[in-house]
C-alpha cells in the first residue's frame, strides 16, 4: 500500500508541474489593468471614506470575518477548516507585512481573491475564489481600500500544516483549477430583471452559497448539475435552496427568504450552526434591497427533482408514547402542536428542513446549538444538548416522531446514524439514570 501511495504522490507531483505553466499563464491576471502593482498593502492607506465604507460591505457580503477572525484578533486567521483531504487553517489577512498580506500589491490581492493565487502559492478552494471570481473590479477596489484600514496583527499561520502528502503540494491545485475552475467574471443576463441579476451576483459571488449548498465530487469540486440542491459540510448539512416543494424553498416568498437572511428566521425555521454564523457575520448586514434581490433570484430557480420523502411507519402505541416524550422534553419551546415561537424557536409544523437529510437535527440533539445573533431582531439563546439524557435509540425515535407529525412525512432516523454522529462529534454518553 505504501508503494502505491508513493506512486500516486509522484503522479500528482508530475501533473502539478505540468499544470503549473498553464496556471501562471491563465490565472495570473486580474482580467483588467486597473489594479495597481506598485504599492503594498502595508504601505497603503486609503483616504476615500466612501470606498472604505463600500469595501466593508463587500467584506460582509463575502463573509470574510467568519473564517479569518478568531481569538488572535480580527482577520488574524487561525480558524481550522476540516476537509476530506486534511485540515486547513485560515490565513492572517491583516496588513501585517511579515505574517499577513501586507506584502501584497493590489494586483496580488486581486489575483488571490479572484484567481486563487496567494503569496505562498495556489490557494485551496476552501477559500472560495471559485465564487469570488465573480466580483467586479469596482468591488475589488473598494475591498482593497477597506483592508488598508484593518489593524495589522502579527500572527504567523501554517495554513496547510494539517494537509498530508500529496495534498499539501499547493501546485497540485493548478491541475484542479484546470478541471474545475471557471475563471470568468459575472455577466448579467439581459432578459432578467435588475433584482434577479443582483441576487445572482450575490448568491454566486460574494455569498458563495453553492460552496455549502451544492454537493461536491470526490475531488472536492461543486457538482454543477446539482447547483444549490444541498450538500454536506462536515458535521452539518446545507439544505436544498431550489423551489423543491418537499425539501427545498418551495412555498417560500422572496420576502420570507430576505427575512431569514437578515434576522436568522423566516417565521418557521431558525438558523443554527454554520448558517447562524453566516447570518451573524455576513447576511444580516445586507441592505433590505440586496436581501430581497437574493430572495427574488432563489424563488426563480427551478425545483430539484428530489422526490417527497417516504413517511416512516409508526404504530399507534409508539405514536402515543413518543407524544408523551415530546410533550415532556420539547413542547415548552417548540409547542404542543409544533408551532414553535415565531422568530425565536423553529416550528416543526410546515418546516421542510425537517424532512431532508437528518444530520442537522441529530447534531443539535447531541451538541445543542446557538441561534443566530442579529442586530435587527431578537433571537433565542439556542437549544441545549440532550446527549446526556437520551441514548441513540431515544434520539432516533423522537426525531422520527417529529418528522412524521403535524402533517410532516419523513423517513425514519436510525439509531446507527445517531451513534455514528455521537462518536464523530465527541458527544457525551447518556447518564445511566438521568433523573437522579
N, C-alpha and C positions, 0 to 999 in steps of 0.2 A: 504493500500500500504506500509506504514511504517513497518508493521508487516512482510510482505513478504521480504522487504529489509533486515530486521534483520535476518530472516531465511536464506536467500541467503548468507548473510555475514557469518553466522555461518557455513554453509556448506563449504564455501570457506576456512574458518579457519581450520576446521577439515581435509579437503582434503589437505591443505597445510602442516599440521603437519604430516599427513600420508605419504606425498611425501617427506618430509624433509629427512628422513633416506635414501631413495633411492638417493636423490640428493647428499648428502655428500659422499656417498659411490661410486656413479657412476661418479660424476662430479669433485670431489675434487682430481684431478690427472692431472699432466701435460703430461700424456701419455708417459712419459720418466723420467729418473732420472738425466737429465742434468742440471736442474735448481737449482741454489744454494738457500739454505734456511737458511743461517746463517747471511747474511749481508743485512741491509735495504737500500733502495734507498737513503735515506738521508745520509747514511754513506759511500756510494759507489760512486766513480767517475772513469769511465773507462779511461785508458791511451792508448787504442787501437784506433788510429786515423782512420784506415780503417774500423773497426767495427762501429765506430760512424758515419762515412760517409754512410755506408750501412744502418745503422739504421735510419738515416734521410730519406733515400729513402723509406724505409718501412713505415715510418710515413707519407710521402707524398702519397704513394700508398694507405694507409688506410684512408686518408683524415681526420686525427685526428684534425688538426687545425681548420677546418671548424666549428666543433661543440664545441670545447673546448677553443677557443680563442675569447674573446670579449673585452670590454673596460677595464676590470680589469687586463688584461695582457695576454701574450702569454701562452696558456694552463691553464689559471686560472679558466676556466669554466664560467658559467652564462648564457649560451645560452638556451632559452626556447624552448622546443620541444612539440608542441601540438599533442596529440594523442586522439583517440576516448574515452579513459578511463581517461583522465585528462592531466595535463601539467607537464612534466618532466623538470628538469633543469640540464644542463650538469655539470659534476663534475670538480673540480680542480685536474688536473693530473700533477701538478708540484711536485718536490721532497720535498715540504714543509712537515715537519713531523707532524704538528698539523692539517692542513686543506687540505693538498694534499695527495699524495700517498707515501710520504717519509717513512712511517712506513711499507711499503710492502717489502718483500723479493722478489728475482727473481721468486721463486716458486709461491708466492702470485700473482705476476704480470702475470705470465703465466696463472694462474687459472682465473684471472679477464678477460684477453683479450680473451682467447680461450674457457673458460668454463662458463663464466658469473657469477663467484662468486667473489664479491667485498669485500672490507674490512668492509662494513656495511651490508652485506647480499647479496642475489641473485640480479643480475642485470636485468633490463628490456631490451628486445631486441631492443629498440631504440638505444642502444649501440650494434652494430651488431656483437656480439660474435658468433652468429649463422653462420656468414661468416668467421670471424677471426679464427674460429676453424681450418680452412684450413692452417693457417700459419705454416710454418716449424719451427722446433726448431732453426735452424740457423737464420731465420729472426727474431724470438722472442729474441734470444740472442743479435742480433745487435740492435733491437729496445730498449732493456733494456740499452744497452751501450749508445745509443743516449739520452734516457730520463735522464740519470745520469748527462748530461751536461746542462740540462734545468735549468734556474734560478728559485729557489724556490720563490713562491709568497704566502703570507698569504691571503687567501680568502675563508672564510667558506661558504659552499653552502648547502642549504637544498634541496637535489636533488629531493625528491618526495613530497615536501610540497604542490604541486598543484594536487596531486592524491587523490581523495576522497576514503573513505572506500567502499568496501573492497580492492580496487586496490592498496592502499598504504601499504598493507601487502606483504612485499618482499618475504616471504617464499612461498607465493602462486605461485611464479614463478617456484618453484620446480615441481608443477603439470603441468605447461605449458611446461616445459622442457621435462617432461616425454612423453608428447603427440607430441611435435613438433621439439625438438632439436636433430639434427643428430650430435652427438659428435664424429665425425670422421675426421681425417686429410685428406689432399689431396693425392689422389692416381692417378698418371699418367696413361693414357690409352696407353698401349703398341702399339696398332695398329695405333695410331695417331702420327703426326709429333711433333717434339720438340716445334715448334712455336705454334701449336694448344694447346698443353698441357700448355705451358707458358701462353697463352691467357686465358685459362680456369682457371688457378691458380689465375690470377689477377682478372678476372671477378667474380669468385665465392668466392675468398678470400678477399684480401685487398680492391679491388674495390667495394666489396659488392653491385654489380649492381642490384641484384634481390631485395634488400631491398626497392628500389624505383620502379623498373621496372617490378615487379611481383605483381599481385593483392593479397590482404590479406583476410582471412576469418574473421568471426565475433569475433574470439578470437585474432586477430592480427597476425596470422601466415601466412607466404607466401603460396600461393596455388601452390604446386609443379607441378600440371598438366598444369598450365598456366605460366610456367617458362619464364620470360622475355617478357611476352606478354602485358605489360603495366599495370600501376596501379596508383591510386590516392594517392597523398601525400599532404594532406591538401588543400591548395589553388591552387595547381598545378597538372598537370598530367604528369607522366613519360611514354613516348610512348613505343610502341612495338619495341623490338630490334631484332626480328626474321627476317627471309627473306621474310616476307609477302610483296607482291608486291604493296599492296594498302595503308597500314597504317604503315608498318614496314620499314626495311632497304633493302628490295628487290631492286636491281639495284645499291646499293652502293658497292664499292670495298673495300678491306681491306685498301687500301691507303686512300680512302675517309674518312673512319672511323678514321684512325690514324691521319689525318689532323684535324678532328673535335676535337679529344681528346687533341691534342697539342695546337691548336690555337682557339678553340671555333667555328670553321666553316669548313664545307666541300665544301665551294664554293656556296652552296644553302641555307642551314639552318645556323642559328647563335644561339649559346647557350644563354639562358636567365634564370632568376630565379635560382632555386637550381642547375641547370646544369651549369650555368655560375660560380657559387661558386665552384662547383666541378672542373671545368677547372682551375679556378684561384688558388685554394688551393692545388690541387692534380694532376689532369691529365696532365697538361702542363709540369710537372716535370718528366713524364715517359720518358725513353730513346726512341729513334726512334724505336729500335728493339722491345721494350715492347709494344709500341703503335700499331705497325704493328701486333704483336702477338695477341693483343686483336681483331683487325680487322679480322685476319685470323680465330680466333675462332668464332666470331659473324657471319661472312659470311658463316660459315659451319652449322649454326643452321637451322633446318627445319622450314619452314614457319608456322606461326599460321594459324588457319582456319577462322580468321576474314574475312568476305566477303567484297567485294568492297562496299563502301557507296553508297546509292541511291542519285542521283542528286536531288537538290531542284528545284522546278518549279518556274522560274522567267519569267514573261511576257516581251514582247519587251519594253513596256513603262517603267517598273520598271528597266530593264537592262540598258536602256539609261539614266534614271535618276540617277541610282547608279554609272554608269560610270563617270558621271559628279562629283558626290560626291567624288568618289575615286580620280579623277584627281586633285581636289582642295585640298584634305586632305592627300593623301597618295603617290601620284606619284613622288613627289620631291625626296623621298628617295627610294621607292620601285619600281619606274619605271613605265612608261605608259603601258608596257606590262608585268608587274610583274617580271621584270628581277632582281630587287634588285641591290646591289653593292657588288660584289664578296668579300667575307671575312669580310664584314662590316655590310651590311644590308641584312636581309634574302630575298631571292627571293620567290615569290608566285608561279610562273610557275614551275611545276615539283617538288613541295615541298610536300612530303607525310605527313609531320607533320601537314599540314593544314586540312587534311581530317579525322583525328581521333577525339577523344573527344575534344570539343571546349574550355575546361577550360582555357588552356594557352592563347589562342587568346583573350578571354574575359578579363582575368586577365591583360594582357598587355594593352588592350584598356582602362581599368578602372584605373590602377595604374601606367602604364608605366613600363619600365624595363631597367635595366643596362646591357649592354653587358659584356661578359667575358673579363677580363683584362689578357692578356697573354704576357709574355716577348718575345715570339717567333713571334708575329705578331701584326700588327696594327688592332685595333678593333674600332667599332663605339662607340659613347658616350652612345647610348641607345635610347629608344623611350619615348616621353612624354605621359602623360595621356590625354585621350580625354573625361574623365568623366564629366568635366565642360562644354564641348561643345556639346556632343551628349547625348540624352536620351536613355533609354533602347531599344526602337524600332529602333532608328537610328543605334546603335551599332550592333544590331542583323541583320539588313538589310545589312550593309556594310560588315560584316563578311560572311554572306550568299553569297553575291556577289563575294567576294574574293575566297570562297571555290568552286565557280562554274564558274570561268573564266580561260582563258589560258589553256584549256584542263583539268582543275580540275572538279571533280564531287563529291560534298559533301552534306550531309544532312543540312537542314536549321537550323540556330541558332535561338532559341526562345528568345523573349523579356523577358519572365518569367525567363529563366535561367540567363540572364544578370542582371535582377533585384535582384535575389537571391544572386548573387555574389557581386553586388554593396553593398548590406547590409552586407554580410559576410566580405567583405574587408574593410568596412567603407569608401568606396569611396564617394567623394563629389557628390552632385546632380548637374545637369546641370544648367547653368545660364538661366534665362528666355529669355534673349536676348544676346547670345554670341557675336554678332557683335558690341555691344555697348561699 
